[in-house]
Amino acid sequence: MKLKRTVKTAAMLLLAASVVAGCVQTRVLERLGLVIAAGYDEAPGDKILGTSVLYEIDPGAKERSNVITSTAYTSKGLRYNSNVESRKKLTSGQLRVVVYHEDLARKGLTELVDTMLRDPEVGSGVYLAVSKGRAYDLMTRRYPEISNIGEYLFQSIRQNVESEEMISPILHEYIRDLYSPGKDPVLPYIVQRNNEIILYGAALFRGDQMVATLPLRKIFYLRLLRDRFHSGMTEIALPPKALESIGAPSKGQEQIYLVLDSVKSESRIRLTNAKQLAFTVQVRISGRLQEISSPVNLRNRQVIERLEREASKAIQANAMAFIKKTQRLNVDPVGFGEKYRAQHRGSGLTPDKWKQMYPKAKVRVEVSTKILRTGQTD
């Protein structure tokens, strides 16, 4: 009997302790400033302007976010100064997105990103992005339809990644591409217009320095070459004269547009000549025809076959144009250098060596397109 009372008493004490512990944890959490987004800009005197968006967990708070800014020479200095200014102890455990102003990105992001990577509080799943305007202006502006700018930026980038409109900009993926001798990083490029935040496209990097931007519609060809589509969408422009033989009227139209959804693709990059540095890219793509801007008889198999051939030509031309642009810029977001190193063992490839080689590389793209009509399965 005494043993039962002892066990019962111990159980009650454990329950009480867990409740007390829970209450203590809740009180501590309310005293923390959870940084959900961070922004970095240049500041006078070689300093950095840091902007931190905090998530308000206080039920009595009028707004869901609070913003703190500070300046320092390093990111660690920014954290210290921000903590001094904050009424709560700042923590980066919930950091979702980090935005760098374009001017800062063009000078190089290695020091800022490396410091964040070594911070044990920061998770590897943080999104990185570049803004055309100052990150400070982006994060401190009040938006009528946005209650927390940090959460909004994170969700906006994530849904574009999941819908295959954007290359994934996770921290560890950026670091992986940054330190690869044969591949360059790509990050989302954000533009602020009045009360709107627009995902314009992508920022292309040479090493850790941003060198150019890529419009959102052109990211399709970057993804086509380096990744697989599972359920994407694209719009393809075709010359009207190429479709005259299948009854498509060409008068008054500069282009005829095909819209494909449920796009699936796979690509294979082969090093065909190591000495002359020649590559062949084989692309297979299929998609459901959702819309065409000119009336044609889609029940006719010959019409579909002609559309497939012309779509393949258009995709090939756009992919080649994209590759030539990256060679002019001397950036390799596709990762041809990685393929060269993997297929040419003992090459001793370094980032500097690849930068000398890539602009001279010869690349041929072969595209095979399959168009499915509504209700048809692959």
LUMDO-782441 format. One record per residue (C-alpha): x, z, y negated; residue number from 1; chain. Coordinates in nm, 3 decimals, m for minus. Layout:
BEGIN
atom X=X	Z=Z	Y=Y	nr=NUM	kette=A
...
This chain:
BEGIN
atom X=0.000	Z=0.000	Y=0.000	nr=1	kette=A
atom X=0.284	Z=0.090	Y=m0.230	nr=2	kette=A
atom X=0.452	Z=m0.243	Y=m0.148	nr=3	kette=A
atom X=0.137	Z=m0.435	Y=m0.241	nr=4	kette=A
atom X=0.114	Z=m0.254	Y=m0.576	nr=5	kette=A
atom X=0.481	Z=m0.332	Y=m0.639	nr=6	kette=A
atom X=0.432	Z=m0.703	Y=m0.566	nr=7	kette=A
atom X=0.119	Z=m0.714	Y=m0.780	nr=8	kette=A
atom X=0.299	Z=m0.544	Y=m1.068	nr=9	kette=A
atom X=0.593	Z=m0.786	Y=m1.040	nr=10	kette=A
atom X=0.357	Z=m1.084	Y=m1.044	nr=11	kette=A
atom X=0.184	Z=m0.954	Y=m1.356	nr=12	kette=A
atom X=0.518	Z=m0.899	Y=m1.525	nr=13	kette=A
atom X=0.630	Z=m1.257	Y=m1.442	nr=14	kette=A
atom X=0.304	Z=m1.395	Y=m1.578	nr=15	kette=A
atom X=0.338	Z=m1.192	Y=m1.894	nr=16	kette=A
atom X=0.700	Z=m1.305	Y=m1.933	nr=17	kette=A
atom X=0.604	Z=m1.671	Y=m1.895	nr=18	kette=A
atom X=0.332	Z=m1.636	Y=m2.157	nr=19	kette=A
atom X=0.568	Z=m1.459	Y=m2.393	nr=20	kette=A
atom X=0.836	Z=m1.722	Y=m2.328	nr=21	kette=A
atom X=0.583	Z=m1.993	Y=m2.400	nr=22	kette=A
atom X=0.485	Z=m1.834	Y=m2.727	nr=23	kette=A
atom X=0.848	Z=m1.788	Y=m2.831	nr=24	kette=A
atom X=0.924	Z=m2.152	Y=m2.748	nr=25	kette=A
atom X=0.625	Z=m2.266	Y=m2.956	nr=26	kette=A
atom X=0.744	Z=m2.066	Y=m3.256	nr=27	kette=A
atom X=1.097	Z=m2.207	Y=m3.223	nr=28	kette=A
atom X=0.964	Z=m2.563	Y=m3.196	nr=29	kette=A
atom X=0.770	Z=m2.520	Y=m3.518	nr=30	kette=A
atom X=1.091	Z=m2.425	Y=m3.693	nr=31	kette=A
atom X=1.270	Z=m2.744	Y=m3.584	nr=32	kette=A
atom X=1.279	Z=m3.066	Y=m3.783	nr=33	kette=A
atom X=1.234	Z=m3.340	Y=m3.521	nr=34	kette=A
atom X=1.411	Z=m3.652	Y=m3.653	nr=35	kette=A
atom X=1.215	Z=m3.951	Y=m3.522	nr=36	kette=A
atom X=1.385	Z=m4.224	Y=m3.730	nr=37	kette=A
atom X=1.705	Z=m4.257	Y=m3.930	nr=38	kette=A
atom X=1.825	Z=m4.507	Y=m4.187	nr=39	kette=A
atom X=2.172	Z=m4.584	Y=m4.320	nr=40	kette=A
atom X=2.269	Z=m4.754	Y=m4.649	nr=41	kette=A
atom X=2.580	Z=m4.795	Y=m4.857	nr=42	kette=A
atom X=2.625	Z=m4.546	Y=m5.141	nr=43	kette=A
atom X=2.868	Z=m4.536	Y=m5.437	nr=44	kette=A
atom X=3.220	Z=m4.413	Y=m5.371	nr=45	kette=A
atom X=3.240	Z=m4.540	Y=m5.013	nr=46	kette=A
atom X=2.971	Z=m4.293	Y=m4.913	nr=47	kette=A
atom X=2.672	Z=m4.345	Y=m4.685	nr=48	kette=A
atom X=2.313	Z=m4.275	Y=m4.782	nr=49	kette=A
atom X=2.124	Z=m4.129	Y=m4.489	nr=50	kette=A
atom X=1.746	Z=m4.115	Y=m4.463	nr=51	kette=A
atom X=1.580	Z=m3.905	Y=m4.193	nr=52	kette=A
atom X=1.211	Z=m3.929	Y=m4.106	nr=53	kette=A
atom X=1.087	Z=m3.604	Y=m3.952	nr=54	kette=A
atom X=0.786	Z=m3.566	Y=m3.731	nr=55	kette=A
atom X=0.561	Z=m3.287	Y=m3.857	nr=56	kette=A
atom X=0.427	Z=m3.074	Y=m3.572	nr=57	kette=A
atom X=0.272	Z=m2.816	Y=m3.802	nr=58	kette=A
atom X=m0.107	Z=m2.843	Y=m3.752	nr=59	kette=A
atom X=m0.158	Z=m2.738	Y=m4.114	nr=60	kette=A
atom X=0.060	Z=m3.019	Y=m4.255	nr=61	kette=A
atom X=m0.122	Z=m3.276	Y=m4.469	nr=62	kette=A
atom X=0.098	Z=m3.563	Y=m4.348	nr=63	kette=A
atom X=0.252	Z=m3.646	Y=m4.010	nr=64	kette=A
atom X=0.599	Z=m3.716	Y=m4.151	nr=65	kette=A
atom X=0.851	Z=m3.579	Y=m4.395	nr=66	kette=A
atom X=1.157	Z=m3.759	Y=m4.533	nr=67	kette=A
atom X=1.497	Z=m3.609	Y=m4.617	nr=68	kette=A
atom X=1.786	Z=m3.800	Y=m4.777	nr=69	kette=A
atom X=2.151	Z=m3.710	Y=m4.830	nr=70	kette=A
atom X=2.487	Z=m3.874	Y=m4.892	nr=71	kette=A
atom X=2.825	Z=m3.819	Y=m4.724	nr=72	kette=A
atom X=3.131	Z=m4.003	Y=m4.603	nr=73	kette=A
atom X=3.041	Z=m3.974	Y=m4.234	nr=74	kette=A
atom X=2.729	Z=m3.946	Y=m4.020	nr=75	kette=A
atom X=2.827	Z=m3.589	Y=m3.924	nr=76	kette=A
atom X=2.852	Z=m3.509	Y=m4.293	nr=77	kette=A
atom X=2.506	Z=m3.656	Y=m4.342	nr=78	kette=A
atom X=2.363	Z=m3.427	Y=m4.074	nr=79	kette=A
atom X=2.524	Z=m3.121	Y=m4.232	nr=80	kette=A
atom X=2.396	Z=m3.207	Y=m4.581	nr=81	kette=A
atom X=2.049	Z=m3.290	Y=m4.451	nr=82	kette=A
atom X=2.033	Z=m2.955	Y=m4.272	nr=83	kette=A
atom X=2.122	Z=m2.779	Y=m4.597	nr=84	kette=A
atom X=1.836	Z=m2.954	Y=m4.775	nr=85	kette=A
atom X=1.581	Z=m2.902	Y=m4.495	nr=86	kette=A
atom X=1.364	Z=m2.594	Y=m4.450	nr=87	kette=A
atom X=1.392	Z=m2.655	Y=m4.073	nr=88	kette=A
atom X=1.687	Z=m2.703	Y=m3.843	nr=89	kette=A
atom X=1.718	Z=m3.076	Y=m3.776	nr=90	kette=A
atom X=1.744	Z=m3.205	Y=m3.420	nr=91	kette=A
atom X=1.789	Z=m3.562	Y=m3.293	nr=92	kette=A
atom X=1.638	Z=m3.511	Y=m2.950	nr=93	kette=A
atom X=1.329	Z=m3.716	Y=m3.044	nr=94	kette=A
atom X=1.512	Z=m3.992	Y=m3.233	nr=95	kette=A
atom X=1.336	Z=m4.323	Y=m3.160	nr=96	kette=A
atom X=1.478	Z=m4.582	Y=m3.400	nr=97	kette=A
atom X=1.779	Z=m4.624	Y=m3.631	nr=98	kette=A
atom X=1.778	Z=m4.883	Y=m3.912	nr=99	kette=A
atom X=2.092	Z=m5.014	Y=m4.083	nr=100	kette=A
atom X=2.084	Z=m5.198	Y=m4.415	nr=101	kette=A
atom X=2.211	Z=m5.556	Y=m4.387	nr=102	kette=A
atom X=2.506	Z=m5.494	Y=m4.623	nr=103	kette=A
atom X=2.625	Z=m5.212	Y=m4.402	nr=104	kette=A
atom X=2.571	Z=m5.418	Y=m4.085	nr=105	kette=A
atom X=2.781	Z=m5.704	Y=m4.224	nr=106	kette=A
atom X=3.075	Z=m5.467	Y=m4.271	nr=107	kette=A
atom X=3.055	Z=m5.328	Y=m3.917	nr=108	kette=A
atom X=2.859	Z=m5.061	Y=m3.732	nr=109	kette=A
atom X=3.111	Z=m4.933	Y=m3.478	nr=110	kette=A
atom X=3.182	Z=m4.594	Y=m3.637	nr=111	kette=A
atom X=2.817	Z=m4.511	Y=m3.698	nr=112	kette=A
atom X=2.701	Z=m4.623	Y=m3.353	nr=113	kette=A
atom X=2.991	Z=m4.457	Y=m3.167	nr=114	kette=A
atom X=2.920	Z=m4.124	Y=m3.336	nr=115	kette=A
atom X=2.556	Z=m4.146	Y=m3.233	nr=116	kette=A
atom X=2.653	Z=m4.241	Y=m2.876	nr=117	kette=A
atom X=2.872	Z=m3.928	Y=m2.847	nr=118	kette=A
atom X=2.595	Z=m3.701	Y=m2.975	nr=119	kette=A
atom X=2.452	Z=m3.522	Y=m2.668	nr=120	kette=A
atom X=2.117	Z=m3.475	Y=m2.843	nr=121	kette=A
atom X=2.059	Z=m3.849	Y=m2.889	nr=122	kette=A
atom X=1.910	Z=m4.032	Y=m2.591	nr=123	kette=A
atom X=2.037	Z=m4.372	Y=m2.479	nr=124	kette=A
atom X=1.690	Z=m4.526	Y=m2.524	nr=125	kette=A
atom X=1.703	Z=m4.528	Y=m2.905	nr=126	kette=A
atom X=1.617	Z=m4.861	Y=m3.070	nr=127	kette=A
atom X=1.860	Z=m5.007	Y=m3.327	nr=128	kette=A
atom X=1.755	Z=m5.250	Y=m3.602	nr=129	kette=A
atom X=1.877	Z=m5.414	Y=m3.925	nr=130	kette=A
atom X=1.675	Z=m5.429	Y=m4.248	nr=131	kette=A
atom X=1.699	Z=m5.690	Y=m4.522	nr=132	kette=A
atom X=1.630	Z=m5.431	Y=m4.792	nr=133	kette=A
atom X=1.760	Z=m5.077	Y=m4.810	nr=134	kette=A
atom X=1.661	Z=m4.854	Y=m4.521	nr=135	kette=A
atom X=1.589	Z=m4.586	Y=m4.782	nr=136	kette=A
atom X=1.325	Z=m4.805	Y=m4.949	nr=137	kette=A
atom X=1.178	Z=m4.899	Y=m4.611	nr=138	kette=A
atom X=1.139	Z=m4.538	Y=m4.499	nr=139	kette=A
atom X=1.039	Z=m4.365	Y=m4.821	nr=140	kette=A
atom X=0.766	Z=m4.607	Y=m4.929	nr=141	kette=A
atom X=0.409	Z=m4.494	Y=m4.868	nr=142	kette=A
atom X=0.210	Z=m4.737	Y=m4.656	nr=143	kette=A
atom X=m0.173	Z=m4.708	Y=m4.663	nr=144	kette=A
atom X=m0.210	Z=m4.786	Y=m4.292	nr=145	kette=A
atom X=0.100	Z=m4.604	Y=m4.163	nr=146	kette=A
atom X=0.105	Z=m4.227	Y=m4.118	nr=147	kette=A
atom X=0.458	Z=m4.206	Y=m3.975	nr=148	kette=A
atom X=0.701	Z=m4.489	Y=m4.048	nr=149	kette=A
atom X=0.938	Z=m4.386	Y=m3.770	nr=150	kette=A
atom X=0.671	Z=m4.399	Y=m3.500	nr=151	kette=A
atom X=0.538	Z=m4.727	Y=m3.645	nr=152	kette=A
atom X=0.881	Z=m4.897	Y=m3.633	nr=153	kette=A
atom X=0.939	Z=m4.779	Y=m3.278	nr=154	kette=A
atom X=0.600	Z=m4.899	Y=m3.153	nr=155	kette=A
atom X=0.631	Z=m5.232	Y=m3.337	nr=156	kette=A
atom X=0.969	Z=m5.313	Y=m3.184	nr=157	kette=A
atom X=0.863	Z=m5.192	Y=m2.840	nr=158	kette=A
atom X=0.550	Z=m5.407	Y=m2.821	nr=159	kette=A
atom X=0.751	Z=m5.716	Y=m2.925	nr=160	kette=A
atom X=1.008	Z=m5.642	Y=m2.655	nr=161	kette=A
atom X=0.735	Z=m5.590	Y=m2.395	nr=162	kette=A
atom X=0.558	Z=m5.912	Y=m2.498	nr=163	kette=A
atom X=0.894	Z=m6.094	Y=m2.464	nr=164	kette=A
atom X=0.914	Z=m6.190	Y=m2.830	nr=165	kette=A
atom X=1.230	Z=m5.986	Y=m2.896	nr=166	kette=A
atom X=1.559	Z=m5.904	Y=m2.724	nr=167	kette=A
atom X=1.572	Z=m5.539	Y=m2.619	nr=168	kette=A
atom X=1.773	Z=m5.344	Y=m2.884	nr=169	kette=A
atom X=1.834	Z=m5.019	Y=m2.693	nr=170	kette=A
atom X=2.147	Z=m4.827	Y=m2.792	nr=171	kette=A
atom X=2.329	Z=m4.854	Y=m2.458	nr=172	kette=A
atom X=2.254	Z=m5.230	Y=m2.439	nr=173	kette=A
atom X=2.403	Z=m5.280	Y=m2.786	nr=174	kette=A
atom X=2.714	Z=m5.084	Y=m2.682	nr=175	kette=A
atom X=2.740	Z=m5.284	Y=m2.357	nr=176	kette=A
atom X=2.734	Z=m5.618	Y=m2.543	nr=177	kette=A
atom X=2.960	Z=m5.487	Y=m2.821	nr=178	kette=A
atom X=3.242	Z=m5.402	Y=m2.581	nr=179	kette=A
atom X=3.197	Z=m5.706	Y=m2.359	nr=180	kette=A
atom X=3.473	Z=m5.963	Y=m2.425	nr=181	kette=A
atom X=3.226	Z=m6.247	Y=m2.366	nr=182	kette=A
atom X=2.896	Z=m6.148	Y=m2.527	nr=183	kette=A
atom X=2.776	Z=m6.046	Y=m2.874	nr=184	kette=A
atom X=2.497	Z=m5.802	Y=m2.967	nr=185	kette=A
atom X=2.156	Z=m5.895	Y=m3.108	nr=186	kette=A
atom X=1.929	Z=m5.657	Y=m3.303	nr=187	kette=A
atom X=1.581	Z=m5.690	Y=m3.461	nr=188	kette=A
atom X=1.580	Z=m5.794	Y=m3.828	nr=189	kette=A
atom X=1.314	Z=m5.622	Y=m4.040	nr=190	kette=A
atom X=1.179	Z=m5.733	Y=m4.378	nr=191	kette=A
atom X=0.963	Z=m5.523	Y=m4.610	nr=192	kette=A
atom X=0.709	Z=m5.707	Y=m4.826	nr=193	kette=A
atom X=0.494	Z=m5.490	Y=m5.048	nr=194	kette=A
atom X=0.291	Z=m5.274	Y=m4.810	nr=195	kette=A
atom X=0.386	Z=m5.470	Y=m4.500	nr=196	kette=A
atom X=0.676	Z=m5.436	Y=m4.258	nr=197	kette=A
atom X=0.754	Z=m5.769	Y=m4.093	nr=198	kette=A
atom X=0.968	Z=m5.825	Y=m3.787	nr=199	kette=A
atom X=1.130	Z=m6.144	Y=m3.919	nr=200	kette=A
atom X=1.352	Z=m6.217	Y=m3.623	nr=201	kette=A
atom X=1.695	Z=m6.114	Y=m3.500	nr=202	kette=A
atom X=2.030	Z=m6.027	Y=m3.654	nr=203	kette=A
atom X=2.320	Z=m6.203	Y=m3.480	nr=204	kette=A
atom X=2.650	Z=m6.017	Y=m3.455	nr=205	kette=A
atom X=3.011	Z=m6.119	Y=m3.408	nr=206	kette=A
atom X=3.149	Z=m5.806	Y=m3.254	nr=207	kette=A
atom X=3.008	Z=m5.519	Y=m3.460	nr=208	kette=A
atom X=2.954	Z=m5.731	Y=m3.774	nr=209	kette=A
atom X=2.629	Z=m5.910	Y=m3.854	nr=210	kette=A
atom X=2.686	Z=m6.273	Y=m3.948	nr=211	kette=A
atom X=2.344	Z=m6.445	Y=m3.950	nr=212	kette=A
atom X=1.972	Z=m6.414	Y=m3.883	nr=213	kette=A
atom X=1.752	Z=m6.593	Y=m3.632	nr=214	kette=A
atom X=1.380	Z=m6.655	Y=m3.704	nr=215	kette=A
atom X=1.136	Z=m6.500	Y=m3.459	nr=216	kette=A
atom X=1.023	Z=m6.839	Y=m3.324	nr=217	kette=A
atom X=1.384	Z=m6.929	Y=m3.233	nr=218	kette=A
atom X=1.433	Z=m6.614	Y=m3.026	nr=219	kette=A
atom X=1.239	Z=m6.794	Y=m2.753	nr=220	kette=A
atom X=1.540	Z=m7.017	Y=m2.686	nr=221	kette=A
atom X=1.783	Z=m6.725	Y=m2.687	nr=222	kette=A
atom X=1.567	Z=m6.542	Y=m2.431	nr=223	kette=A
atom X=1.525	Z=m6.864	Y=m2.233	nr=224	kette=A
atom X=1.902	Z=m6.898	Y=m2.195	nr=225	kette=A
atom X=2.002	Z=m6.536	Y=m2.131	nr=226	kette=A
atom X=1.695	Z=m6.369	Y=m1.975	nr=227	kette=A
atom X=1.388	Z=m6.447	Y=m1.769	nr=228	kette=A
atom X=1.038	Z=m6.488	Y=m1.902	nr=229	kette=A
atom X=0.769	Z=m6.322	Y=m1.695	nr=230	kette=A
atom X=0.463	Z=m6.374	Y=m1.914	nr=231	kette=A
atom X=0.570	Z=m6.519	Y=m2.247	nr=232	kette=A
atom X=0.423	Z=m6.768	Y=m2.493	nr=233	kette=A
atom X=0.565	Z=m7.059	Y=m2.691	nr=234	kette=A
atom X=0.461	Z=m7.349	Y=m2.913	nr=235	kette=A
atom X=0.635	Z=m7.683	Y=m2.855	nr=236	kette=A
atom X=0.640	Z=m7.969	Y=m3.104	nr=237	kette=A
atom X=0.633	Z=m8.323	Y=m2.961	nr=238	kette=A
atom X=0.671	Z=m8.658	Y=m3.143	nr=239	kette=A
atom X=0.332	Z=m8.841	Y=m3.153	nr=240	kette=A
atom X=0.481	Z=m9.178	Y=m3.054	nr=241	kette=A
atom X=0.604	Z=m9.030	Y=m2.727	nr=242	kette=A
atom X=0.242	Z=m8.961	Y=m2.628	nr=243	kette=A
atom X=0.081	Z=m9.287	Y=m2.743	nr=244	kette=A
atom X=0.090	Z=m9.427	Y=m2.392	nr=245	kette=A
atom X=m0.137	Z=m9.146	Y=m2.267	nr=246	kette=A
atom X=m0.395	Z=m9.196	Y=m2.541	nr=247	kette=A
atom X=m0.285	Z=m8.934	Y=m2.794	nr=248	kette=A
atom X=m0.368	Z=m9.059	Y=m3.149	nr=249	kette=A
atom X=m0.057	Z=m9.058	Y=m3.368	nr=250	kette=A
atom X=m0.199	Z=m9.154	Y=m3.707	nr=251	kette=A
atom X=m0.164	Z=m8.886	Y=m3.970	nr=252	kette=A
atom X=0.023	Z=m8.644	Y=m3.744	nr=253	kette=A
atom X=0.389	Z=m8.565	Y=m3.785	nr=254	kette=A
atom X=0.396	Z=m8.359	Y=m3.466	nr=255	kette=A
atom X=0.174	Z=m8.282	Y=m3.171	nr=256	kette=A
atom X=0.186	Z=m7.918	Y=m3.067	nr=257	kette=A
atom X=0.154	Z=m7.770	Y=m2.720	nr=258	kette=A
atom X=0.090	Z=m7.399	Y=m2.675	nr=259	kette=A
atom X=0.195	Z=m7.253	Y=m2.341	nr=260	kette=A
atom X=0.116	Z=m6.899	Y=m2.233	nr=261	kette=A
atom X=0.189	Z=m6.706	Y=m1.913	nr=262	kette=A
atom X=0.535	Z=m6.859	Y=m1.943	nr=263	kette=A
atom X=0.774	Z=m6.791	Y=m1.656	nr=264	kette=A
atom X=1.133	Z=m6.906	Y=m1.653	nr=265	kette=A
atom X=1.471	Z=m6.869	Y=m1.493	nr=266	kette=A
atom X=1.808	Z=m7.001	Y=m1.604	nr=267	kette=A
atom X=2.141	Z=m7.048	Y=m1.434	nr=268	kette=A
atom X=2.468	Z=m7.092	Y=m1.623	nr=269	kette=A
atom X=2.751	Z=m7.256	Y=m1.428	nr=270	kette=A
atom X=3.111	Z=m7.305	Y=m1.535	nr=271	kette=A
atom X=3.165	Z=m7.666	Y=m1.433	nr=272	kette=A
atom X=3.517	Z=m7.713	Y=m1.572	nr=273	kette=A
atom X=3.740	Z=m7.414	Y=m1.647	nr=274	kette=A
atom X=4.026	Z=m7.614	Y=m1.805	nr=275	kette=A
atom X=3.808	Z=m7.813	Y=m2.044	nr=276	kette=A
atom X=3.562	Z=m7.522	Y=m2.076	nr=277	kette=A
atom X=3.240	Z=m7.698	Y=m1.978	nr=278	kette=A
atom X=2.913	Z=m7.530	Y=m1.882	nr=279	kette=A
atom X=2.587	Z=m7.655	Y=m1.735	nr=280	kette=A
atom X=2.269	Z=m7.455	Y=m1.798	nr=281	kette=A
atom X=1.980	Z=m7.524	Y=m1.561	nr=282	kette=A
atom X=1.644	Z=m7.401	Y=m1.690	nr=283	kette=A
atom X=1.319	Z=m7.398	Y=m1.498	nr=284	kette=A
atom X=1.009	Z=m7.310	Y=m1.694	nr=285	kette=A
atom X=0.639	Z=m7.307	Y=m1.618	nr=286	kette=A
atom X=0.341	Z=m7.216	Y=m1.833	nr=287	kette=A
atom X=m0.033	Z=m7.254	Y=m1.864	nr=288	kette=A
atom X=m0.148	Z=m7.508	Y=m2.122	nr=289	kette=A
atom X=m0.355	Z=m7.304	Y=m2.364	nr=290	kette=A
atom X=m0.392	Z=m7.555	Y=m2.646	nr=291	kette=A
atom X=m0.287	Z=m7.905	Y=m2.758	nr=292	kette=A
atom X=m0.333	Z=m8.032	Y=m3.113	nr=293	kette=A
atom X=m0.428	Z=m8.385	Y=m3.003	nr=294	kette=A
atom X=m0.713	Z=m8.485	Y=m2.768	nr=295	kette=A
atom X=m0.585	Z=m8.614	Y=m2.433	nr=296	kette=A
atom X=m0.733	Z=m8.638	Y=m2.085	nr=297	kette=A
atom X=m0.589	Z=m8.330	Y=m1.915	nr=298	kette=A
atom X=m0.765	Z=m8.415	Y=m1.587	nr=299	kette=A
atom X=m0.532	Z=m8.710	Y=m1.548	nr=300	kette=A
atom X=m0.220	Z=m8.611	Y=m1.355	nr=301	kette=A
atom X=m0.015	Z=m8.882	Y=m1.526	nr=302	kette=A
atom X=m0.098	Z=m8.724	Y=m1.862	nr=303	kette=A
atom X=0.024	Z=m8.385	Y=m1.742	nr=304	kette=A
atom X=0.343	Z=m8.538	Y=m1.603	nr=305	kette=A
atom X=0.413	Z=m8.711	Y=m1.935	nr=306	kette=A
atom X=0.354	Z=m8.384	Y=m2.121	nr=307	kette=A
atom X=0.595	Z=m8.212	Y=m1.884	nr=308	kette=A
atom X=0.868	Z=m8.471	Y=m1.944	nr=309	kette=A
atom X=0.827	Z=m8.460	Y=m2.322	nr=310	kette=A
atom X=0.813	Z=m8.080	Y=m2.324	nr=311	kette=A
atom X=1.135	Z=m8.070	Y=m2.121	nr=312	kette=A
atom X=1.305	Z=m8.300	Y=m2.375	nr=313	kette=A
atom X=1.186	Z=m8.089	Y=m2.668	nr=314	kette=A
atom X=1.296	Z=m7.761	Y=m2.507	nr=315	kette=A
atom X=1.631	Z=m7.912	Y=m2.416	nr=316	kette=A
atom X=1.688	Z=m8.037	Y=m2.772	nr=317	kette=A
atom X=1.597	Z=m7.700	Y=m2.924	nr=318	kette=A
atom X=1.813	Z=m7.509	Y=m2.677	nr=319	kette=A
atom X=2.109	Z=m7.738	Y=m2.750	nr=320	kette=A
atom X=2.055	Z=m7.698	Y=m3.126	nr=321	kette=A
atom X=2.055	Z=m7.321	Y=m3.084	nr=322	kette=A
atom X=2.378	Z=m7.326	Y=m2.882	nr=323	kette=A
atom X=2.551	Z=m7.550	Y=m3.139	nr=324	kette=A
atom X=2.442	Z=m7.310	Y=m3.415	nr=325	kette=A
atom X=2.598	Z=m7.016	Y=m3.233	nr=326	kette=A
atom X=2.919	Z=m7.217	Y=m3.186	nr=327	kette=A
atom X=2.932	Z=m7.294	Y=m3.560	nr=328	kette=A
atom X=2.883	Z=m6.924	Y=m3.633	nr=329	kette=A
atom X=3.128	Z=m6.833	Y=m3.352	nr=330	kette=A
atom X=2.886	Z=m6.583	Y=m3.199	nr=331	kette=A
atom X=2.791	Z=m6.570	Y=m2.832	nr=332	kette=A
atom X=2.459	Z=m6.386	Y=m2.788	nr=333	kette=A
atom X=2.384	Z=m6.578	Y=m2.465	nr=334	kette=A
atom X=2.694	Z=m6.450	Y=m2.287	nr=335	kette=A
atom X=2.877	Z=m6.770	Y=m2.192	nr=336	kette=A
atom X=3.197	Z=m6.569	Y=m2.209	nr=337	kette=A
atom X=3.070	Z=m6.331	Y=m1.944	nr=338	kette=A
atom X=2.991	Z=m6.626	Y=m1.716	nr=339	kette=A
atom X=3.337	Z=m6.771	Y=m1.779	nr=340	kette=A
atom X=3.506	Z=m6.441	Y=m1.691	nr=341	kette=A
atom X=3.292	Z=m6.392	Y=m1.378	nr=342	kette=A
atom X=3.344	Z=m6.747	Y=m1.248	nr=343	kette=A
atom X=3.710	Z=m6.782	Y=m1.352	nr=344	kette=A
atom X=3.884	Z=m6.480	Y=m1.207	nr=345	kette=A
atom X=4.215	Z=m6.377	Y=m1.358	nr=346	kette=A
atom X=4.131	Z=m6.535	Y=m1.692	nr=347	kette=A
atom X=4.240	Z=m6.222	Y=m1.884	nr=348	kette=A
atom X=3.962	Z=m6.285	Y=m2.131	nr=349	kette=A
atom X=3.965	Z=m6.077	Y=m2.450	nr=350	kette=A
atom X=3.721	Z=m6.085	Y=m2.746	nr=351	kette=A
atom X=3.980	Z=m6.254	Y=m2.970	nr=352	kette=A
atom X=4.067	Z=m6.512	Y=m2.705	nr=353	kette=A
atom X=3.699	Z=m6.595	Y=m2.647	nr=354	kette=A
atom X=3.638	Z=m6.638	Y=m3.020	nr=355	kette=A
atom X=3.904	Z=m6.911	Y=m3.017	nr=356	kette=A
atom X=3.758	Z=m7.077	Y=m2.708	nr=357	kette=A
atom X=3.379	Z=m7.065	Y=m2.753	nr=358	kette=A
atom X=3.339	Z=m7.303	Y=m3.053	nr=359	kette=A
atom X=3.512	Z=m7.575	Y=m2.848	nr=360	kette=A
atom X=3.308	Z=m7.526	Y=m2.531	nr=361	kette=A
atom X=3.098	Z=m7.815	Y=m2.399	nr=362	kette=A
atom X=2.750	Z=m7.710	Y=m2.290	nr=363	kette=A
atom X=2.488	Z=m7.926	Y=m2.121	nr=364	kette=A
atom X=2.131	Z=m7.802	Y=m2.082	nr=365	kette=A
atom X=1.900	Z=m7.935	Y=m1.810	nr=366	kette=A
atom X=1.531	Z=m7.840	Y=m1.835	nr=367	kette=A
atom X=1.252	Z=m7.875	Y=m1.583	nr=368	kette=A
atom X=0.901	Z=m7.794	Y=m1.710	nr=369	kette=A
atom X=0.582	Z=m7.743	Y=m1.514	nr=370	kette=A
atom X=0.251	Z=m7.731	Y=m1.701	nr=371	kette=A
atom X=m0.048	Z=m7.564	Y=m1.543	nr=372	kette=A
atom X=m0.404	Z=m7.622	Y=m1.655	nr=373	kette=A
atom X=m0.644	Z=m7.335	Y=m1.716	nr=374	kette=A
atom X=m0.749	Z=m7.185	Y=m1.384	nr=375	kette=A
atom X=m0.457	Z=m7.344	Y=m1.198	nr=376	kette=A
atom X=m0.198	Z=m7.117	Y=m1.034	nr=377	kette=A
atom X=0.172	Z=m7.176	Y=m0.987	nr=378	kette=A
